[in-house]
């Protein structure tokens, strides 16, 4: 990957940048590209682009905290931040395979139905330069927005954008049947790994088998997230998952980082194959 160029913020950017800098002393913003791997043969299918934030001392800032703060900025601050991060993620994505980019439907929904089409136009323009983009709908969504979320899903699918549904089975996540029917990828939360223990109260192999059977019969691909050991991968294959993702494959992660709205020369992107440390907060939290 090439050295990162600094993406100059638009005039409306300083509001959200000021918010997260003041709250968390964020100094750098970047991307971690986590590979999606064929469960059986280890082949590369693509990458999920995940936001990363660092303070001036190089310490990682949990992205879920950053996005929680952005939800409260108002006046479209969350959406402006989303678009800025998506430009970065698309501009420096690895050339091979698909690229999954996370979109919080609430960031679109806050505009209201009248402005939704304009925001979808903006998103489509940002994604256009990179073929093979999959929009991953994340479950940071307030259930009171369920109707709008279904509308966002329908409108994105109607524009021919390939979709994935994230966090299936996660605590607090809801499963919308209209969403499930319109996406091409079903991504299962890592909690399914822990519930494979027959003594776990959440153990429900019949439900998992039914969901995976539905995915196969409808031509969708299933992904198990949070795979950290060879045993996790073995269980994923045994259950019938198509793809796996997680820290078991950390040596194939790709990183890119740059100053937050600064003029300093950006740091070069890291390449696949380098041994990368696990982030300071442990397993990857949910974020855009």
GIJO-V211948 format. One record per residue. RES is the residue in three letters. PSI is psi in whole degrees, 0 to 359 (none if undefined). NEAR is the number of other ideal C-beta (glycine too) atoms within 8 Angstrom. D_CENTER is the distance of its C-alpha to the mean C-alpha in whole Angstrom. Layout:
# GIJO-V211948
RES & PSI & NEAR & D_CENTER
RES & PSI & NEAR & D_CENTER
This chain:
# GIJO-V211948
UNK & 150 & 7 & 20
UNK & 165 & 5 & 22
UNK & 141 & 6 & 23
UNK & 135 & 12 & 20
UNK & 154 & 7 & 22
UNK & 126 & 10 & 22
UNK & 114 & 9 & 20
UNK & 130 & 4 & 23
UNK & 149 & 9 & 22
UNK & 172 & 7 & 23
UNK & 333 & 5 & 26
UNK & 359 & 7 & 24
UNK & 324 & 12 & 21
UNK & 333 & 9 & 24
UNK & 308 & 11 & 23
UNK & 325 & 13 & 20
UNK & 317 & 11 & 20
UNK & 319 & 8 & 23
UNK & 308 & 12 & 22
UNK & 332 & 13 & 19
UNK & 319 & 10 & 22
UNK & 320 & 6 & 25
UNK & 320 & 7 & 23
UNK & 7 & 12 & 21
UNK & 41 & 6 & 23
UNK & 133 & 13 & 20
UNK & 329 & 8 & 22
UNK & 149 & 11 & 19
UNK & 145 & 13 & 15
UNK & 192 & 13 & 13
UNK & 139 & 14 & 11
UNK & 121 & 12 & 10
UNK & 110 & 15 & 10
UNK & 128 & 12 & 10
UNK & 146 & 13 & 12
UNK & 125 & 15 & 12
UNK & 140 & 13 & 16
UNK & 126 & 10 & 18
UNK & 323 & 11 & 19
UNK & 318 & 5 & 23
UNK & 359 & 4 & 24
UNK & 9 & 5 & 21
UNK & 148 & 6 & 20
UNK & 129 & 10 & 17
UNK & 324 & 10 & 15
UNK & 199 & 13 & 13
UNK & 148 & 14 & 10
UNK & 128 & 13 & 6
UNK & 120 & 14 & 6
UNK & 136 & 13 & 5
UNK & 145 & 14 & 8
UNK & 145 & 13 & 11
UNK & 141 & 14 & 15
UNK & 150 & 13 & 18
UNK & 182 & 11 & 21
UNK & 338 & 5 & 25
UNK & 5 & 4 & 25
UNK & 7 & 5 & 22
UNK & 141 & 7 & 21
UNK & 137 & 9 & 17
UNK & 123 & 11 & 16
UNK & 119 & 9 & 14
UNK & 331 & 14 & 11
UNK & 327 & 10 & 11
UNK & 320 & 10 & 15
UNK & 314 & 15 & 14
UNK & 331 & 13 & 12
UNK & 320 & 8 & 15
UNK & 320 & 12 & 18
UNK & 331 & 13 & 16
UNK & 334 & 8 & 17
UNK & 6 & 6 & 20
UNK & 334 & 12 & 21
UNK & 175 & 5 & 22
UNK & 35 & 5 & 23
UNK & 14 & 9 & 20
UNK & 319 & 12 & 19
UNK & 317 & 15 & 15
UNK & 320 & 12 & 15
UNK & 317 & 13 & 17
UNK & 317 & 12 & 14
UNK & 313 & 12 & 11
UNK & 320 & 11 & 14
UNK & 315 & 12 & 15
UNK & 323 & 12 & 11
UNK & 323 & 13 & 11
UNK & 317 & 10 & 14
UNK & 314 & 14 & 14
UNK & 322 & 13 & 11
UNK & 319 & 15 & 13
UNK & 328 & 9 & 16
UNK & 19 & 11 & 15
UNK & 146 & 11 & 13
UNK & 149 & 10 & 15
UNK & 336 & 3 & 18
UNK & 139 & 5 & 18
UNK & 185 & 11 & 16
UNK & 161 & 10 & 13
UNK & 119 & 17 & 10
UNK & 124 & 15 & 7
UNK & 134 & 14 & 5
UNK & 136 & 12 & 4
UNK & 127 & 14 & 7
UNK & 114 & 13 & 9
UNK & 335 & 13 & 12
UNK & 329 & 13 & 14
UNK & 328 & 10 & 14
UNK & 321 & 15 & 16
UNK & 331 & 12 & 18
UNK & 341 & 9 & 19
UNK & 341 & 11 & 21
UNK & 163 & 7 & 23
UNK & 329 & 6 & 24
UNK & 323 & 5 & 26
UNK & 357 & 8 & 24
UNK & 316 & 15 & 21
UNK & 319 & 7 & 22
UNK & 320 & 8 & 22
UNK & 323 & 11 & 19
UNK & 323 & 13 & 18
UNK & 315 & 8 & 20
UNK & 313 & 9 & 18
UNK & 317 & 13 & 15
UNK & 320 & 10 & 17
UNK & 321 & 7 & 19
UNK & 322 & 10 & 16
UNK & 339 & 13 & 14
UNK & 323 & 6 & 18
UNK & 342 & 5 & 19
UNK & 111 & 9 & 16
UNK & 156 & 3 & 17
UNK & 32 & 8 & 15
UNK & 136 & 13 & 12
UNK & 125 & 14 & 10
UNK & 119 & 14 & 8
UNK & 115 & 15 & 6
UNK & 114 & 15 & 8
UNK & 155 & 12 & 7
UNK & 45 & 11 & 10
UNK & 32 & 8 & 11
UNK & 133 & 12 & 14
UNK & 128 & 5 & 17
UNK & 341 & 6 & 19
UNK & 344 & 4 & 22
UNK & 15 & 11 & 20
UNK & 318 & 10 & 19
UNK & 317 & 6 & 22
UNK & 322 & 12 & 20
UNK & 317 & 15 & 17
UNK & 323 & 11 & 19
UNK & 317 & 10 & 20
UNK & 314 & 14 & 17
UNK & 315 & 16 & 16
UNK & 317 & 10 & 19
UNK & 320 & 11 & 19
UNK & 314 & 11 & 16
UNK & 323 & 11 & 18
UNK & 337 & 6 & 21
UNK & 3 & 8 & 20
UNK & 16 & 4 & 19
UNK & 128 & 10 & 16
UNK & 135 & 8 & 14
UNK & 152 & 15 & 12
UNK & 148 & 15 & 10
UNK & 125 & 13 & 10
UNK & 161 & 11 & 8
UNK & 31 & 11 & 10
UNK & 123 & 12 & 13
UNK & 355 & 8 & 16
UNK & 149 & 9 & 15
UNK & 130 & 4 & 17
UNK & 349 & 4 & 17
UNK & 140 & 10 & 15
UNK & 153 & 7 & 17
UNK & 110 & 7 & 17
UNK & 122 & 10 & 19
UNK & 320 & 6 & 21
UNK & 322 & 9 & 20
UNK & 310 & 13 & 17
UNK & 321 & 10 & 17
UNK & 340 & 7 & 20
UNK & 350 & 9 & 18
UNK & 159 & 14 & 15
UNK & 341 & 9 & 15
UNK & 132 & 15 & 13
UNK & 115 & 14 & 13
UNK & 121 & 14 & 11
UNK & 134 & 13 & 13
UNK & 153 & 12 & 12
UNK & 346 & 11 & 14
UNK & 338 & 11 & 17
UNK & 331 & 11 & 18
UNK & 314 & 11 & 19
UNK & 328 & 9 & 22
UNK & 359 & 10 & 23
UNK & 340 & 10 & 25
UNK & 120 & 7 & 27
UNK & 342 & 5 & 30
UNK & 353 & 4 & 31
UNK & 135 & 9 & 28
UNK & 340 & 3 & 28
UNK & 4 & 7 & 25
UNK & 117 & 10 & 26
UNK & 73 & 7 & 26
UNK & 331 & 6 & 26
UNK & 320 & 6 & 28
UNK & 314 & 7 & 25
UNK & 315 & 11 & 22
UNK & 321 & 10 & 25
UNK & 318 & 8 & 25
UNK & 318 & 12 & 21
UNK & 324 & 12 & 21
UNK & 318 & 8 & 24
UNK & 316 & 9 & 23
UNK & 314 & 12 & 20
UNK & 314 & 10 & 23
UNK & 334 & 6 & 25
UNK & 6 & 7 & 23
UNK & 20 & 5 & 22
UNK & 156 & 11 & 18
UNK & 139 & 9 & 16
UNK & 141 & 16 & 15
UNK & 131 & 15 & 13
UNK & 120 & 17 & 14
UNK & 165 & 10 & 11
UNK & 23 & 12 & 13
UNK & 116 & 16 & 16
UNK & 346 & 8 & 18
UNK & 160 & 7 & 21
UNK & 328 & 6 & 23
UNK & 322 & 6 & 24
UNK & 317 & 15 & 21
UNK & 319 & 12 & 21
UNK & 316 & 8 & 24
UNK & 323 & 10 & 23
UNK & 317 & 12 & 20
UNK & 315 & 10 & 23
UNK & 321 & 6 & 26
UNK & 335 & 11 & 24
UNK & 18 & 8 & 23
UNK & 145 & 13 & 19
UNK & 315 & 8 & 18
UNK & 157 & 13 & 15
UNK & 157 & 15 & 14
UNK & 142 & 15 & 12
UNK & 186 & 12 & 13
UNK & 353 & 9 & 15
UNK & 333 & 11 & 18
UNK & 28 & 13 & 17
UNK & 333 & 9 & 16
UNK & 347 & 9 & 19
UNK & 6 & 10 & 17
UNK & 151 & 13 & 14
UNK & 134 & 13 & 15
UNK & 147 & 12 & 15
UNK & 144 & 13 & 16
UNK & 154 & 13 & 17
UNK & 160 & 15 & 19
UNK & 151 & 11 & 21
UNK & 105 & 10 & 20
UNK & 45 & 7 & 22
UNK & 166 & 7 & 25
UNK & 0 & 4 & 27
UNK & 151 & 6 & 27
UNK & 134 & 2 & 27
UNK & 157 & 11 & 23
UNK & 144 & 7 & 23
UNK & 150 & 6 & 22
UNK & 144 & 13 & 19
UNK & 151 & 9 & 19
UNK & 159 & 7 & 20
UNK & 148 & 8 & 19
UNK & 336 & 5 & 22
UNK & 140 & 7 & 22
UNK & 121 & 5 & 22
UNK & 137 & 8 & 19
UNK & 151 & 4 & 20
UNK & 136 & 5 & 18
UNK & 153 & 8 & 16
UNK & 333 & 5 & 19
UNK & 7 & 7 & 17
UNK & 226 & 5 & 17
UNK & 150 & 8 & 14
UNK & 127 & 8 & 10
UNK & 178 & 8 & 10
UNK & 134 & 10 & 8
UNK & 174 & 11 & 6
UNK & none & 11 & 5
